[in-house]
C-alpha cells in the first residue's frame, strides 16, 4: 500500500501541482494495481475520461520510461496521452525547450515516424541493428529535425538520450540521404572537376 504522503513527495519532486482529489485518485489507482506505472489501468481510465491531465502526467513518464519490450498500447493512444499530459524532462515537469533538434531513430521504414527518438546516432544504430523483430534486417537509421513544439518529453538521464516526439509529417530521411544532403554543394560539384566533356 502506498501512502498519500509518498505520492505527494513524488509529485513534489516532479514539480507536479495536483489537487487533493487528484492525489486521492492516484493513491487509489496505485493501491488497486500495486504498481506505480499501471499501464493498462491508466490507458483504460484515460480512454474513459476519468484521468485529469495532472494525474496522467504523474503516471505517463514512468510508464513510458519503464515499459518492457513492445507495449500492447497502440501508438495512437500513447500519442493522445502525451498530448494531454504536461511536458516533462527526466520525469520532471518543465517548460518546453525552444528550437529545433536533430534526432535519430533506428527503425524500419514503416515505423520511421514512431515516438522514440534519440540524440545519439550510435543509440539509433543499436536499435536499427539489435532491437527489431526477429529476422527483420530492414531497419536503418532515420534522421529528422524535430521542432520543440513536437517534443512531448525528454529522458536525458539514461543511456538512450531519448526524445518522445510526434514525427508525423516531418521530413524523416535515412541517415545516408541526410548526410549526402548535408554536404555543401561546392563539395559535391568539386568531385565533378576531373570529368572530361564528351
C-alpha positions as CSV (number, residue, x, y, z in Angstrom):
1,X,0.0,0.0,0.0
2,X,1.3,3.4,-0.9
3,X,0.6,6.3,1.4
4,X,-0.7,9.6,0.1
5,X,2.3,11.4,1.7
6,X,4.6,9.3,-0.6
7,X,2.6,10.2,-3.7
8,X,2.7,13.9,-2.6
9,X,6.5,13.6,-2.2
10,X,6.9,12.1,-5.7
11,X,4.7,14.8,-7.2
12,X,6.7,17.5,-5.5
13,X,10.0,16.0,-6.9
14,X,8.3,16.0,-10.3
15,X,7.2,19.7,-9.8
16,X,3.6,18.5,-10.4
17,X,0.9,20.5,-8.8
18,X,-2.2,18.4,-8.1
19,X,-5.5,18.9,-6.2
20,X,-6.4,16.8,-3.1
21,X,-8.9,14.8,-5.3
22,X,-6.1,14.1,-7.8
23,X,-3.8,12.8,-5.1
24,X,-6.6,10.6,-3.7
25,X,-7.3,9.2,-7.2
26,X,-3.6,8.4,-7.8
27,X,-3.3,6.7,-4.4
28,X,-6.4,4.7,-5.1
29,X,-5.2,3.6,-8.6
30,X,-1.7,2.7,-7.3
31,X,-3.2,0.7,-4.4
32,X,-5.7,-1.1,-6.7
33,X,-3.0,-2.2,-9.1
34,X,0.0,-2.4,-6.8
35,X,2.0,-0.6,-9.4
36,X,3.4,3.0,-9.8
37,X,3.2,2.6,-13.6
38,X,-0.1,0.6,-14.2
39,X,-0.2,0.8,-18.0
40,X,-3.4,-1.0,-18.7
41,X,-5.3,0.7,-15.8
42,X,-4.1,4.2,-16.8
43,X,-5.0,3.5,-20.5
44,X,-8.5,2.3,-19.5
45,X,-9.1,5.4,-17.3
46,X,-7.6,7.7,-20.0
47,X,-10.0,6.3,-22.6
48,X,-13.0,6.7,-20.3
49,X,-12.0,10.3,-19.4
50,X,-11.6,9.7,-15.7
51,X,-8.0,10.9,-15.5
52,X,-7.1,14.6,-15.3
53,X,-4.1,15.9,-17.2
54,X,-2.2,16.1,-13.8
55,X,-3.0,12.5,-12.9
56,X,-1.9,11.4,-16.4
57,X,1.3,13.4,-16.0
58,X,2.0,11.6,-12.7
59,X,1.9,8.2,-14.4
60,X,2.8,8.7,-18.1
61,X,6.6,9.5,-17.9
62,X,7.1,6.5,-15.6
63,X,5.0,4.2,-17.8
64,X,6.9,5.2,-20.9
65,X,10.4,5.0,-19.3
66,X,9.9,1.6,-17.7
67,X,7.9,-0.2,-20.4
68,X,9.3,-3.5,-21.4
69,X,9.5,-4.7,-24.9
70,X,6.7,-3.9,-27.2
71,X,3.8,-2.3,-25.4
72,X,0.3,-3.6,-26.3
73,X,-0.9,0.0,-26.3
74,X,-1.3,1.4,-29.8
75,X,0.9,4.3,-30.8
76,X,-2.2,6.5,-31.4
77,X,-3.1,6.0,-27.7
78,X,0.4,6.8,-26.5
79,X,0.4,9.9,-28.7
80,X,-3.0,11.0,-27.4
81,X,-1.9,10.6,-23.8
82,X,1.3,12.6,-24.3
83,X,-0.8,15.3,-25.9
84,X,-2.9,15.5,-22.8
85,X,-0.1,15.4,-20.3
86,X,2.4,18.1,-19.4
87,X,5.8,18.3,-20.9
88,X,8.5,16.6,-18.8
89,X,12.2,16.2,-18.7
90,X,13.6,13.2,-16.9
91,X,10.1,12.8,-15.4
92,X,10.0,16.3,-14.0
93,X,7.5,18.9,-15.3
94,X,9.5,21.6,-17.2
95,X,8.9,24.4,-19.6
96,X,9.4,23.1,-23.1
97,X,12.7,23.9,-24.7
98,X,12.8,26.2,-27.7
99,X,14.4,25.5,-31.0
100,X,14.9,22.5,-33.3
101,X,16.9,19.4,-32.5
102,X,18.4,16.9,-34.9
103,X,17.3,13.4,-33.7
104,X,17.8,9.9,-34.8
105,X,15.6,6.7,-34.9
106,X,16.6,3.1,-35.6
107,X,13.6,1.5,-37.2
108,X,12.1,0.0,-40.3
109,X,10.7,2.3,-43.0
110,X,7.1,1.5,-41.9
111,X,8.0,2.7,-38.3
112,X,10.2,5.6,-39.1
113,X,7.6,8.1,-37.6
114,X,7.5,6.4,-34.2
115,X,7.5,8.2,-30.9
116,X,11.0,7.3,-29.6
117,X,13.9,9.3,-31.0
118,X,17.5,9.8,-29.7
119,X,20.1,12.5,-29.8
120,X,22.8,9.8,-30.1
121,X,23.3,8.3,-33.6
122,X,25.1,5.3,-32.1
123,X,22.0,4.5,-30.0
124,X,19.9,4.7,-33.1
125,X,22.3,2.3,-34.9
126,X,21.9,-0.1,-32.0
127,X,18.1,0.0,-32.3
128,X,18.2,-0.5,-36.0
129,X,20.6,-3.4,-35.7
130,X,19.5,-5.2,-32.5
131,X,16.0,-4.1,-31.4
132,X,13.8,-5.1,-34.3
133,X,11.5,-8.1,-34.8
134,X,13.5,-11.4,-35.0
135,X,14.7,-11.9,-38.5
136,X,13.9,-8.4,-39.7
137,X,17.1,-6.8,-41.1
138,X,15.4,-4.0,-43.0
139,X,15.8,-1.3,-40.3
140,X,18.0,1.7,-40.8
141,X,18.8,4.9,-39.0
142,X,16.4,7.8,-39.7
143,X,17.1,11.5,-39.1
144,X,14.8,14.4,-38.7
145,X,14.8,18.0,-37.4
146,X,12.4,18.0,-34.5
147,X,10.8,21.4,-33.6
148,X,10.3,21.9,-29.9
149,X,6.5,22.0,-30.3
150,X,6.7,18.3,-31.4
151,X,8.6,17.1,-28.3
152,X,6.4,15.6,-25.6
153,X,9.1,14.5,-23.2
154,X,12.9,14.2,-22.8
155,X,14.7,11.5,-21.0
156,X,18.4,12.5,-20.7
157,X,19.5,10.8,-17.5
158,X,19.6,7.3,-19.1
159,X,21.8,5.8,-21.8
160,X,19.3,6.4,-24.6
161,X,19.1,10.2,-24.5
162,X,15.5,9.9,-25.7
163,X,13.1,12.4,-27.1
164,X,9.4,11.3,-27.2
165,X,8.0,13.2,-30.2
166,X,5.3,13.5,-32.8
167,X,7.2,12.9,-36.0
168,X,4.1,12.7,-38.3
169,X,4.6,14.8,-41.4
170,X,8.2,15.8,-40.6
171,X,10.9,15.4,-43.2
172,X,12.2,12.0,-42.0
173,X,15.1,10.7,-44.1
174,X,17.6,7.9,-43.9
175,X,21.0,8.8,-42.4
176,X,22.7,8.2,-45.7
177,X,20.3,10.5,-47.5
178,X,20.7,13.1,-44.7
179,X,24.5,13.0,-44.9
180,X,24.5,13.4,-48.7
181,X,22.2,16.4,-48.4
182,X,24.3,18.0,-45.7
183,X,27.4,18.0,-47.9
184,X,27.8,21.6,-49.3
185,X,27.0,22.0,-53.0
186,X,30.6,23.2,-53.8
187,X,31.9,20.0,-52.2
188,X,29.6,17.7,-54.3
189,X,30.4,19.6,-57.5
190,X,34.2,19.6,-56.9
191,X,34.1,15.9,-57.4
192,X,33.0,16.6,-61.0
193,X,36.0,18.7,-61.9
194,X,38.0,15.7,-63.0
195,X,35.4,14.6,-65.6
196,X,36.1,15.3,-69.2
197,X,33.5,16.7,-71.5
198,X,32.1,14.5,-74.2
